[in-house]
Amino acid sequence: MTETNTSLDLTRDEILRYSRHLLIPEVGMQGQRKLKESSVLVIGTGGLGSPASMYLAAAGVGHIGLVDFDVVDESNLQRQIVHGSGSVGLRKVESARERLLDINPSIHVETYDEPFTVSNAMQIVQPYNVVIDATDNFPTRYLSNDICVKTGKVNIYGSIYRFDGQVSVFWSKHGPCYRCLFPSPPPPGLVPTCAEGGVFGVLPGTIGTLQATEALKVLLDIGEPLVGKLMLYDALGMTFQVVSVAKNPDCPVCSLPPDQIELIDYEAFCGVPGFDRTHQDVEEEWEISPRELAALLQSNPSLILLDVREPHEQEISAIPGAINFPYGTLALHMHELDTTDDLVLFCKTGSRSARALEILLGAGFRKIRHLKGGINAWAKQIDSSLPLY
């Protein structure tokens, strides 16, 4: 993909480090030099970004960029293997940078501790040859696709949910882009996030490593990248399926000349936030804090607590007396509620209950609020016997 600069030679230590690469005719000294002078941007240092970035560092990619705007949490450690217990509470990009440099001190790792948005995407992406989409939300995914098409970059896509994963290489010069496959996002709330639906701990290891594999193939110009193909992985059945993806001649992005591609408000386009925020986008009058709820439960015995989590989540933690209508089935159970009831909705962290609140408001309910921060906030402030998850 890049011309080899023979002046950027390998040191004796690097020759020893990469000796198993050098023995492969498809890589060799020339290929290893290519990797040394190549650059890859990894958007997200979570489940997918962990294995992808670690293997790129180990392979000798000379310049790796890391984008994330989050801190390491204990719930990350089950799958985000670039972080360790000692990193809990640290900024994710700094934790990941330290780990990558421990793997390979000879590379350069640049960090961007900020949300990846329209305002900074062009500046961040510009210096890199390849972009790895290791995101966990639709606004960032659509933005990473559009910015790659606009700048001619290669977009290595991956996504995971529970036991299933997907991988593709969206390279608009040679095939379709993400928008050819998914012209528009699903309705808000239809597809749960990993934080809401869970993910098998080893799954991102498989998908993230495949993303790193595709990036290295592109950088080395070897093999057949997954351009025009979508690989589907089922961990439970241990099956891989590859389906063809055609370029859409009327694609709203890759059918246009680069200078005509406009970056839009992707949060508005997708109807969901592009990164975690401390507060949900719900007016304060519809929120209730854990302490306010505790007092209200004492003074109002007729108050109905509505848990919109999945039933198996109740086995982890529960608030006594709550009834359970999972968010996805709320419409089916709405007839069991009365608009005159005093309702407080809650979920794990407040995201699903905020969306459920909007549904009930649209159905005419007015005596309702949702628990700010969810049952995890309740566990922190009211009932410390409950575990966080």
C-alpha positions in Angstrom: 0.0 0.0 0.0 2.9 2.3 0.7 6.2 2.7 -1.1 9.1 1.3 0.8 11.7 3.8 2.1 14.9 1.9 2.0 16.5 4.5 4.3 14.1 3.5 7.0 15.9 0.2 7.7 15.5 -2.3 10.5 17.8 -2.2 13.5 19.5 -5.4 14.7 17.1 -5.6 17.6 14.1 -5.2 15.2 15.5 -7.9 12.9 15.5 -10.3 15.9 12.1 -9.1 17.1 10.4 -9.6 13.8 12.4 -12.7 12.7 9.4 -14.9 12.3 7.9 -12.3 9.9 11.2 -12.0 8.0 11.1 -15.7 7.3 7.8 -15.4 5.4 8.4 -14.6 1.7 5.2 -12.5 1.6 6.6 -10.3 4.3 10.4 -10.4 4.5 12.6 -7.4 5.0 10.7 -5.3 2.5 7.3 -6.0 4.1 8.6 -5.3 7.6 9.9 -2.0 6.5 6.5 -1.2 5.1 4.9 -1.9 8.4 7.5 0.2 10.2 6.6 3.2 8.1 2.8 2.6 8.1 0.2 4.1 10.4 -3.1 2.8 11.7 -5.8 4.7 13.6 -7.8 2.6 16.0 -11.1 4.2 17.0 -12.0 2.7 20.3 -9.8 1.0 22.9 -12.4 -1.4 24.2 -13.2 -5.0 23.3 -12.3 -4.8 19.6 -9.6 -2.1 19.9 -7.7 -4.1 22.5 -6.6 -7.2 20.4 -6.4 -5.1 17.2 -4.0 -2.6 18.6 -2.0 -5.1 20.5 -1.3 -7.3 17.5 -0.6 -4.2 15.3 2.0 -3.1 17.9 3.5 -6.6 18.1 3.6 -6.7 14.3 5.7 -3.6 14.1 3.3 -1.0 12.7 5.3 2.1 13.3 2.6 4.6 14.1 -0.6 3.7 16.0 -3.3 6.3 16.9 -5.8 5.5 19.7 -9.1 7.4 20.0 -11.3 7.0 23.0 -13.1 9.2 25.6 -13.6 7.0 28.6 -12.0 5.6 31.7 -11.2 2.0 32.5 -14.0 0.3 34.6 -13.9 -3.1 36.3 -16.7 -4.3 34.0 -14.3 -3.7 31.0 -11.7 -6.3 32.2 -13.7 -9.3 31.1 -12.9 -8.6 27.5 -10.9 -5.4 27.1 -7.5 -7.2 27.5 -5.3 -4.2 26.7 -6.3 -2.9 30.2 -5.6 -4.6 33.6 -6.8 -4.3 37.1 -4.1 -1.7 37.8 -5.6 0.5 35.1 -9.1 0.9 36.6 -9.9 4.6 36.8 -7.3 5.6 34.3 -8.1 7.1 30.9 -8.4 4.3 28.4 -6.1 5.8 25.8 -3.3 6.2 28.4 -3.8 2.7 29.7 -3.7 1.3 26.2 -0.7 3.3 25.2 1.3 2.1 28.1 0.4 -1.5 27.3 1.3 -1.1 23.5 4.7 0.4 24.3 5.4 -2.4 26.7 4.7 -4.8 23.9 6.9 -2.9 21.5 8.9 0.1 22.7 10.1 0.9 19.2 6.8 2.1 17.9 5.1 5.5 18.2 1.6 5.6 19.9 -0.4 8.8 19.7 -3.5 9.3 21.8 -6.7 11.3 21.3 -8.6 11.5 24.6 -11.7 13.0 23.1 -14.9 12.0 21.4 -14.5 11.2 17.7 -16.8 13.8 16.1 -17.4 15.8 13.0 -15.4 18.7 14.4 -12.2 16.7 14.8 -12.5 13.6 12.6 -10.7 15.1 9.6 -7.7 16.3 11.6 -7.4 13.0 13.5 -7.8 10.7 10.5 -5.6 12.6 8.0 -2.1 11.2 9.1 -3.1 7.5 9.0 -3.1 4.9 6.2 -5.7 2.7 7.6 -8.6 3.2 10.1 -9.9 0.4 12.3 -13.5 0.9 13.3 -13.5 -0.6 16.8 -16.5 1.5 17.9 -19.6 0.4 19.8 -22.2 2.9 18.6 -23.8 3.9 15.3 -23.0 7.6 15.1 -19.2 7.0 15.4 -19.5 4.1 13.0 -21.2 6.1 10.3 -18.8 9.0 10.8 -15.8 6.7 10.5 -17.2 5.3 7.3 -18.0 8.7 5.7 -14.6 10.3 6.7 -12.8 7.3 5.2 -14.7 7.6 1.9 -14.1 11.3 1.8 -10.3 11.0 2.5 -9.8 7.7 0.6 -8.7 5.8 3.7 -9.3 2.1 4.2 -12.0 1.3 6.9 -11.6 -2.0 8.7 -15.0 -2.7 10.2 -15.9 -4.9 13.0 -18.9 -5.3 15.3 -19.9 -7.7 18.1 -23.0 -8.7 20.1 -23.3 -11.5 22.6 -22.0 -14.5 20.6 -22.0 -13.0 17.0 -19.5 -10.9 15.2 -18.9 -9.2 11.8 -15.8 -8.1 9.9 -15.4 -6.4 6.5 -13.0 -4.0 4.7 -14.8 -1.0 3.3 -12.5 0.6 0.7 -14.5 2.8 -1.6 -11.8 2.9 -4.2 -12.2 -0.9 -4.8 -15.6 -1.8 -3.4 -18.6 -0.8 -1.3 -18.6 1.3 1.8 -20.5 0.7 5.1 -23.4 2.8 3.8 -23.8 0.5 0.8 -24.6 -2.3 3.2 -26.5 -0.2 5.8 -27.8 3.0 4.2 -29.4 4.1 7.4 -29.2 3.1 11.1 -31.8 1.0 12.9 -34.4 2.8 14.9 -33.1 4.1 18.2 -33.3 1.4 20.9 -33.9 -1.5 18.5 -30.3 -2.8 18.7 -29.1 -3.1 22.3 -25.5 -2.1 23.1 -23.0 -4.6 24.6 -23.5 -2.8 27.9 -27.2 -3.6 27.7 -27.2 -7.0 26.0 -23.8 -8.4 27.0 -20.9 -9.9 25.0 -19.1 -13.2 25.3 -15.7 -12.3 26.7 -13.6 -14.0 24.0 -15.7 -12.8 21.1 -14.0 -9.4 20.6 -10.6 -11.3 20.7 -11.6 -13.2 17.6 -13.1 -10.2 15.7 -10.5 -7.7 16.8 -7.7 -10.1 15.7 -9.4 -10.5 12.3 -9.5 -6.7 12.0 -5.8 -6.6 12.7 -5.2 -9.3 10.1 -7.1 -7.4 7.5 -5.2 -4.2 8.3 -1.8 -6.0 8.0 -2.8 -7.5 4.7 -3.8 -4.1 3.3 -0.6 -2.5 4.5 1.6 -5.3 3.1 -0.5 -5.6 -0.1 -0.8 -9.4 0.3 -3.7 -11.8 0.1 -7.3 -10.9 -0.5 -8.8 -8.4 1.9 -12.5 -8.6 2.7 -13.4 -5.9 0.2 -16.9 -6.5 -1.0 -17.4 -9.3 1.5 -18.9 -9.5 5.0 -17.7 -12.2 7.3 -20.2 -13.4 9.8 -19.0 -15.3 12.9 -21.1 -17.4 15.2 -19.1 -18.4 18.3 -21.8 -20.8 19.6 -21.9 -22.7 16.4 -18.2 -22.0 15.6 -19.1 -21.1 12.1 -17.8 -18.5 9.6 -19.9 -17.4 6.7 -18.8 -14.9 4.0 -21.5 -13.1 2.0 -20.9 -10.8 -0.9 -21.7 -7.1 -0.6 -22.2 -5.1 -3.8 -21.3 -1.4 -4.3 -24.5 0.7 -4.4 -24.3 3.0 -7.4 -26.7 5.3 -5.6 -24.9 5.2 -2.3 -25.5 8.5 -0.5 -21.8 8.7 0.3 -19.4 6.7 -1.9 -21.2 7.5 -5.2 -20.3 11.1 -4.7 -17.0 12.8 -5.5 -15.0 13.3 -2.2 -15.4 17.1 -2.2 -19.2 16.7 -2.3 -19.3 14.4 0.7 -20.7 16.3 3.7 -20.2 15.2 7.3 -23.5 15.5 9.0 -24.9 15.5 12.6 -24.5 11.8 13.1 -26.1 11.7 16.6 -29.2 13.3 15.1 -29.0 10.9 12.1 -28.9 7.8 14.3 -31.1 9.2 17.1 -28.6 8.1 19.8 -25.5 9.6 21.4 -22.1 8.9 19.9 -20.4 8.4 23.3 -21.3 7.8 26.9 -22.4 10.9 28.8 -22.8 11.3 32.5 -26.4 12.4 32.0 -29.0 11.1 29.7 -30.8 13.6 27.4 -33.9 13.7 29.6 -35.3 16.8 31.2 -34.7 17.0 34.9 -38.5 17.0 35.7 -38.6 13.4 34.5 -35.6 12.2 36.5 -35.4 11.0 40.1 -32.2 10.5 42.1 -31.7 7.3 44.2 -32.0 9.3 47.4 -35.2 11.0 46.2 -36.6 7.6 45.3 -35.7 6.1 48.7 -37.6 8.9 50.4 -40.6 8.5 48.0 -40.8 4.8 48.6 -41.3 5.6 52.4 -44.0 8.2 51.8 -45.8 6.7 48.9 -46.6 3.0 49.3 -48.6 2.9 46.1 -45.6 3.9 44.0 -44.9 1.3 41.2 -41.3 0.5 40.4 -40.9 -0.7 36.8 -37.7 -2.6 36.0 -37.1 -2.5 32.2 -34.1 -4.8 32.3 -34.0 -8.3 31.0 -35.1 -11.1 33.5 -31.6 -12.6 33.8 -30.3 -9.2 35.0 -32.6 -9.5 38.0 -30.6 -12.5 39.1 -27.6 -10.1 39.5 -29.3 -7.4 41.4 -32.9 -6.3 42.1 -35.0 -3.7 44.0 -37.6 -5.5 46.1 -41.2 -5.1 45.0 -40.3 -4.0 41.4 -42.3 -5.4 38.5 -40.4 -6.4 35.4 -41.4 -5.4 31.9 -38.2 -5.7 29.7 -37.7 -2.7 27.5 -38.1 -4.7 24.3 -41.6 -5.9 25.4 -42.8 -2.7 27.0 -45.4 -2.1 24.3 -46.9 -5.5 24.9 -47.4 -4.8 28.6 -48.5 -1.2 28.4 -52.1 -2.2 28.8 -51.3 -3.6 32.3 -50.4 -0.1 33.4 -52.7 2.8 34.2 -51.9 6.4 33.3 -53.0 7.4 36.8 -50.3 5.2 38.4 -47.2 6.8 40.0 -44.4 5.1 38.1 -40.6 5.1 38.5 -38.7 3.2 35.8 -35.2 1.9 36.1 -32.6 -0.2 34.3 -28.9 -0.8 34.8 -27.5 2.7 34.3 -30.5 4.8 33.1 -30.2 4.5 29.3 -33.0 2.0 28.7 -35.3 3.6 31.3 -34.8 7.0 29.6 -36.0 5.5 26.3 -38.8 3.7 28.0 -39.9 6.9 29.6 -40.1 8.5 26.2 -42.4 5.7 25.0 -44.7 6.0 28.0 -44.8 9.8 27.7 -45.9 9.3 24.1 -48.7 7.0 25.3 -50.1 9.6 27.6 -48.4 8.7 30.9 -47.4 11.8 33.0 -47.0 10.6 36.5 -43.7 8.9 35.7 -40.0 9.4 36.2 -36.9 7.3 35.6 -34.1 6.5 38.1 -31.0 8.6 37.2 -28.0 6.3 37.0 -30.2 3.1 37.2 -29.8 0.3 39.7 -26.1 0.7 39.7 -26.5 4.2 41.2 -29.0 2.8 43.7 -26.4 0.3 44.7 -23.8 3.0 45.2 -25.9 5.4 47.1 -28.7 3.4 48.9 -28.1 -0.3 49.0 -24.4 -1.3 49.1 -25.3 -4.9 49.4 -26.2 -4.9 45.7 -23.4 -5.7 43.3 -22.4 -3.4 40.5 -22.3 -4.9 37.0 
